[in-house]
Amino acid sequence: MQEPKKKSLIPRNVLVLTMSRTIWSMSDTNLDTFISRYMLALGASVPAIGIMNALGSFGAMLLYPIGGYIADKSGRVKLVAYSTLLYVSSFLVYLFAPTWQWAAFAMVYQQMVLFYVPAMNAIMADSIPVGNRGKLFGFNFALPNIIRIVSPYIGGLFIARFELIPAMRIGFMISLGIGLVVTAMRMFFLRETIEHVETVDWNPYRLVKAAYKDMDVSLRWIWRNIRSYAVVTMLLSFLSSMILPFWIIYATLEIGMSEYTWGVILLWSGVAKAFLSLFIGGIVDRFGARNCFITGLLISIPGMYMFTFAEGFRATLLIYTTIVLGAVFTWISSQVYLADSIPKAMRGRVMAGLGSGITIGVTGVGFPTGFFVFFPRILGNLVGGLIYALRPSSPWTLQSMFLAAALVYLWFMLKNPEKAEE
């Protein structure tokens, strides 16, 4: 059944997706923070964990075009609901894993079934009326992040009370129960957003062939309509993955902070991120996605450069929070730009290629996943450590330089769509 076209403060699908993410935030942040330590306790090595993460990401990349194809052809809601159930089933494997190899299988499997994410992003974009997208994307971003502020701290207390492996197994049971609730919410309360549902050949070979053949349609549309955005997406995907793992390393080894002090900075910047996003969404609606996209880069560029000169707690807190502010502007405005630019009939496939927004490499401010951003991310992961080893400040210096280049490029090349897509 298609979602009825009636005005409401918060459209039904937006409310369901936001509340389901918020409910899940009560448990998934705790597990994500400590999952690597859980695998180490089961006997895995650090290189093995890295390899498993890479395999999971690679498998997800291969499946994303299939998810986008199904979402646009056969409908979005069933794909999201049943794939959420598949994702939830991974907690059973984690829960009863006798060895690290079983936990590694669960990690790879869990990442691969996330091929439904483009469909979920498409439902969100389909369901938000033009003119309110900034506020509602901001709402969808803020509410789960408010919960995530304290979740890692609670997870740490839980592990301290029960020890790592027993605490994680209890956490997997809790996540299994919460995941089933989320699955039910998405299955029974989401409403389909596409009007014309086509018959899809579910034979695995023919389905994969059709999905990858159809990628040419998406690629040609991207090149004709939003190639400037696509270029910047891939560039910033490379830069963000290059810099993301090294914030805490630079803060502790170069600035001289303790892990606890850096945690406090992350806590306070997380509070600012969650609450400011509620207001930033309204600003995006008022001044336009392109202008706010550029504003986000203008805020972030000097912050990235100044981070390497930070000394002490207060200066680092101020600079990092400023960068987070710019990252939130960039993330929300890029989401609105995509929703305004992509026709509803193609949203699943295009978002499967480019993701649903742009990040600049700040923890917790968006994580774009898509077929065309995967390889830049991997390249960034590979070269980031090498560049940091040559000179610790180099990743941030390069980030500020490339962000400035992206700013100039977008200023001249990025245009708002003549008419926002519904």
JOJO-V938835 format. One record per backbone hydrogen bond with DSSP energy under -1.0 kcal/mol. NH is the residue of the N-H (numbers start at 1). CO is the residue of the C=O. E is the energy in kcal/mol with one decimal. If there is no record, write none. Layout:
BEGIN
<<NH:CO:E> <NH:CO:E>>
END
This chain:
BEGIN
<<3:192:-2.5> <6:4:-1.5> <15:11:-2.4> <16:12:-2.6> <17:13:-2.7> <18:14:-2.5> <19:15:-2.7> <20:16:-2.4> <21:17:-2.1> <22:18:-2.2> <23:19:-2.7> <24:20:-2.1> <25:21:-1.7> <26:23:-1.2> <27:24:-1.8> <28:24:-2.8> <31:27:-1.7> <32:28:-2.9> <33:29:-1.9> <35:31:-1.1> <38:34:-1.9> <39:35:-2.0> <40:36:-2.2> <41:37:-2.2> <42:38:-1.2> <43:40:-1.3> <44:39:-2.5> <49:45:-2.0> <50:46:-2.1> <51:47:-2.4> <52:48:-2.4> <53:49:-2.3> <54:50:-2.2> <55:51:-2.6> <56:52:-2.5> <57:53:-2.3> <58:54:-2.5> <59:55:-2.7> <60:56:-2.4> <61:57:-2.3> <62:58:-1.9> <63:59:-1.4> <64:60:-1.8> <67:63:-2.3> <68:64:-2.7> <69:65:-2.1> <70:66:-2.6> <71:67:-2.3> <72:68:-1.9> <73:69:-1.9> <74:70:-2.7> <80:76:-2.2> <81:77:-2.9> <82:78:-2.7> <83:79:-2.0> <84:80:-2.0> <85:81:-1.6> <86:82:-1.7> <87:83:-2.4> <88:84:-2.5> <89:85:-1.8> <90:87:-1.2> <91:88:-1.8> <92:89:-1.0> <94:90:-2.2> <95:91:-2.6> <96:92:-2.0> <103:99:-1.5> <104:100:-2.6> <105:101:-2.2> <106:102:-2.2> <107:103:-2.1> <108:104:-2.4> <109:105:-2.9> <110:106:-2.6> <111:107:-1.8> <112:108:-2.1> <113:109:-2.0> <114:111:-1.0> <117:114:-2.2> <120:116:-1.9> <121:117:-2.8> <122:118:-2.2> <123:119:-2.2> <124:120:-2.0> <125:121:-2.4> <126:122:-2.9> <127:123:-1.9> <132:129:-1.9> <136:132:-2.2> <137:133:-2.8> <138:134:-2.4> <139:135:-2.1> <140:136:-2.4> <141:137:-1.6> <142:138:-2.8> <143:139:-2.0> <145:141:-1.0> <146:142:-1.9> <147:143:-1.3> <148:144:-2.0> <154:150:-2.2> <155:151:-2.7> <156:152:-2.3> <157:153:-2.0> <158:154:-2.3> <159:155:-2.3> <160:156:-2.2> <161:157:-1.6> <162:158:-2.3> <163:159:-2.6> <167:163:-2.3> <168:164:-2.7> <169:165:-2.2> <170:166:-2.1> <171:167:-2.3> <172:168:-2.4> <173:169:-1.8> <174:170:-2.3> <175:171:-2.7> <176:172:-2.2> <177:173:-2.1> <178:174:-2.7> <179:175:-2.9> <180:176:-1.8> <181:177:-1.6> <182:178:-2.5> <183:179:-2.6> <184:180:-2.2> <185:181:-2.4> <186:182:-2.4> <187:183:-2.4> <188:184:-2.6> <189:185:-2.0> <192:1:-1.5> <198:73:-3.6> <207:203:-3.1> <208:204:-2.4> <209:205:-2.3> <210:206:-2.5> <211:207:-2.5> <212:208:-2.5> <213:209:-2.1> <214:210:-2.1> <216:213:-1.0> <217:214:-1.1> <218:214:-1.4> <219:215:-2.9> <220:216:-2.3> <221:217:-2.0> <222:218:-2.8> <223:219:-2.4> <224:220:-2.0> <225:221:-2.2> <226:222:-1.9> <230:226:-2.4> <231:227:-2.5> <232:228:-1.9> <233:229:-2.5> <234:230:-2.2> <235:231:-2.2> <236:232:-2.9> <237:233:-1.9> <238:234:-1.8> <239:235:-2.2> <240:236:-2.8> <241:237:-1.8> <242:238:-1.4> <243:239:-1.4> <244:240:-2.2> <246:243:-1.5> <250:246:-2.6> <251:247:-2.6> <252:248:-2.2> <253:249:-2.7> <254:250:-2.0> <255:250:-1.9> <257:251:-2.5> <262:258:-2.2> <263:259:-2.1> <264:260:-2.0> <265:261:-1.9> <266:262:-2.4> <267:263:-2.2> <268:264:-2.6> <269:265:-2.6> <270:266:-1.9> <271:267:-2.0> <272:268:-2.2> <273:269:-2.7> <274:270:-2.5> <275:271:-2.2> <276:272:-2.7> <277:273:-1.4> <280:276:-2.7> <281:277:-1.7> <283:279:-1.7> <284:280:-2.4> <285:281:-1.9> <286:282:-1.7> <287:283:-2.7> <288:284:-2.0> <292:288:-1.9> <293:289:-2.5> <294:290:-2.3> <295:291:-2.0> <296:292:-2.4> <297:293:-1.5> <298:294:-2.5> <299:295:-2.2> <300:296:-1.9> <301:297:-2.5> <304:300:-2.8> <305:301:-1.8> <306:302:-2.8> <307:303:-1.6> <309:306:-1.8> <310:307:-1.1> <316:312:-1.6> <317:313:-2.8> <318:314:-2.5> <319:315:-2.5> <320:316:-2.8> <321:317:-2.4> <322:318:-1.9> <323:319:-2.1> <324:320:-2.4> <325:321:-2.2> <326:322:-2.2> <327:323:-2.3> <328:324:-2.4> <329:325:-2.1> <330:326:-2.3> <331:327:-2.7> <332:328:-2.6> <333:329:-2.2> <334:330:-1.9> <335:331:-1.8> <336:332:-2.3> <337:333:-2.5> <338:334:-2.1> <339:335:-2.4> <340:336:-2.6> <341:337:-1.4> <342:338:-2.4> <346:343:-1.9> <350:346:-2.5> <351:347:-2.5> <352:348:-1.5> <354:350:-2.6> <355:351:-2.1> <365:362:-1.8> <371:352:-2.7> <372:353:-2.3> <377:373:-1.7> <378:374:-2.3> <379:375:-2.5> <380:376:-2.5> <381:377:-2.3> <382:378:-2.0> <383:379:-2.4> <384:380:-2.1> <387:383:-2.7> <388:384:-2.4> <389:385:-2.2> <390:386:-1.5> <391:387:-1.9> <394:391:-2.1> <397:393:-2.0> <398:394:-3.0> <399:395:-2.0> <400:396:-2.4> <401:397:-2.0> <402:398:-2.9> <403:399:-2.5> <404:400:-1.9> <405:401:-2.0> <406:402:-2.6> <407:403:-2.4> <408:404:-2.2> <409:405:-2.4> <410:406:-2.9> <411:407:-2.3> <412:408:-1.5> <413:409:-2.4> <414:410:-1.8> <421:340:-2.7>>
END
